[in-house]
Amino acid sequence: MSKTDEAELSLKRTLRELLKKRGLSEREFAKLIRMPPSTIGEWLSGSSPQDLLAIRRAAQLLGVSVSYLLFGTPESIGGQT
């Protein structure tokens, strides 16, 4: 499995888990990070995110690092989120 495939699966799983924990619907979450609901649906179906700023906003809103959101790991390379 490629790193891209792993990231897509992790994002799908992690995002679904975090939305459930915070009681957010896909539509509510999309509005909060200023993205179309269809984009969130794509992420949850396993599509790779194309907008890195949206991923960063999503991670900040959910209180996790970008690395955790994308790869399920608590720290990113060099300590950057």
N, C-alpha and C positions, 0 to 999 in steps of 0.2 A: 504494500500500500504506500502511495506517495505521501509526502508531507502535505500537499494540497488536499488530498483525500482525507487525511487524518484531521486537518484543520476544519474541513467542512463538517465532518462527523462530530467533532468536539464542539464546534460552534452550535450546531443543531441541538445537541444534548444539553450543553451548558446553558444556552439561552432559554430553552424550554424550562429547565429546572429553575433558573433565576426568576423568570417571569411568574412561574407558579408560586415560588416563595414570597414574592412581593405582591401577589394578587393582581397582576397587570394583564390585561388582554393584549393581543397583538396590536389592535387598533389604538389602544391607550398608549402603549409603548411607542408605536410609530409616531404618534403626535408629539410625545415628549422629546423624541430625538430628531424631530422635524424630517421624517422620511415617509414616503407613501406606505400604507399598510401592505401593499403587494410586495415591497422589498423585504419586510419582516417575514412575510409568508415564504418568500424565496429562501431566506436564511434558514428558516425552520424546516424547510423541505430539503435542505442540504446544499443549496447553491452557495458558491463562494462569494463573499462580500466584495464589491467593487469600490465602495466609497470608504476609504480608511478614516476620514473624519467622522463619518457616521458610526463606525466601529468604536472610535475613541469616545464619542458622546455616549454611546450605548454602555460602554464599560464604566464611564464616570457615573452615569445615572444609576447603574446597578451596583456601584461600589466595589468593583473588581478591576483588576488590571486587564489591559488588552490581551496580554499573554494568557491569562486565565480564561478569558472569554473565547479566544481562538483555539487554544491548545490544552486547556484544562490544567495548566501549570501555574503555581502562585507567583512566580517571578519571571520576568522576561530577561533577555540577554542584556547585560550591562545595567540592570536595575531600572530600565526605562519602561514605562507603561504606555 
